[in-house]
Amino acid sequence: MKKLYVNKEACIGCGVCVATDPEHFDFGDDGFSEVISQDNIDTENVKIAMSSCPTNAINYAEGAEDEEDACAGCDKKECCHHNEEDDLEIDSDFNPSESAA
């Protein structure tokens, strides 16, 4: 199952995603963006938020149970959040710039 996530290590809290798509993003208690809804994540607003993120902190992950399981965006599965028992595949071929209008 594809899930939307914000890489907390890359997010700078600029709020572009929150302003672009408040249905899916909001600020967490830490001041950084977080995903607030996994419903209907293939919308144009999600794609625009992804392509507008200055640090590319927003992505999709396959098989992620939560944001930590999304492995903080590491497509090599070597980050601090990865558990070798997890079956996780980052959608590294996705390019939000090609999808945004």
C-alpha positions in Angstrom: 0.0 0.0 0.0 1.4 3.4 -1.0 1.6 5.9 1.8 2.6 9.6 1.9 5.3 10.7 4.3 7.4 13.6 5.3 11.1 13.0 6.0 11.5 14.8 9.3 15.3 14.9 8.9 14.9 16.8 5.6 11.9 19.0 6.5 12.8 22.7 7.4 9.3 23.6 8.4 8.8 26.2 5.7 5.1 25.4 5.4 4.8 25.3 1.6 3.1 21.9 1.8 0.7 23.1 4.5 -0.3 26.1 2.5 -0.6 24.1 -0.7 -2.5 21.1 0.6 -4.0 21.6 4.2 -6.1 18.4 3.6 -2.9 16.3 3.8 -0.3 18.4 5.7 -0.1 20.4 8.9 2.6 21.4 11.4 3.4 19.0 14.1 4.2 19.9 17.7 7.9 20.0 16.6 7.2 22.8 14.1 7.8 20.6 11.1 5.3 19.4 8.5 3.5 16.1 9.0 1.0 14.0 7.0 -2.4 14.3 8.6 -4.4 12.2 6.1 -3.6 9.2 3.9 -7.0 9.5 2.2 -6.9 10.3 -1.6 -3.1 10.9 -1.7 -2.9 11.0 -5.5 -4.4 14.4 -5.8 -3.0 17.3 -7.8 -2.5 19.3 -4.6 -0.3 16.5 -3.1 1.8 16.4 -6.2 2.2 20.2 -6.2 3.1 20.1 -2.5 5.7 17.4 -3.2 7.2 19.3 -6.2 7.2 22.6 -4.3 9.1 21.3 -1.2 12.5 23.0 -1.2 14.2 20.0 0.4 12.2 17.2 -1.3 11.1 15.9 2.1 7.8 14.6 0.9 7.5 11.3 -0.9 5.5 8.1 -1.3 6.6 4.8 0.2 5.3 1.3 -0.4 4.6 -0.9 2.5 5.1 1.8 5.2 3.1 1.3 8.3 3.9 4.8 9.7 6.3 7.7 9.0 9.2 6.0 10.7 8.7 2.9 8.6 9.1 5.1 5.6 12.8 5.0 6.4 13.1 8.8 6.4 13.5 8.7 2.6 16.5 6.4 2.5 16.2 4.3 -0.6 19.2 2.2 0.5 17.4 1.2 3.7 20.4 2.3 5.8 18.8 5.1 7.9 18.2 5.0 11.6 14.5 4.1 11.2 14.9 1.0 9.1 14.3 -2.4 10.6 15.6 -5.3 8.5 12.3 -7.2 9.2 10.3 -4.5 7.5 9.3 -5.0 3.9 9.6 -1.4 2.5 10.1 -0.1 -1.0 10.6 3.6 -1.6 9.1 4.8 -4.9 12.4 6.3 -6.1 11.1 6.6 -9.7 8.4 9.0 -8.7 9.1 12.6 -9.9 6.5 15.0 -8.6 7.7 17.7 -11.1 6.5 15.6 -14.0 3.1 15.1 -12.4 2.3 18.7 -11.3 0.4 20.9 -13.7 
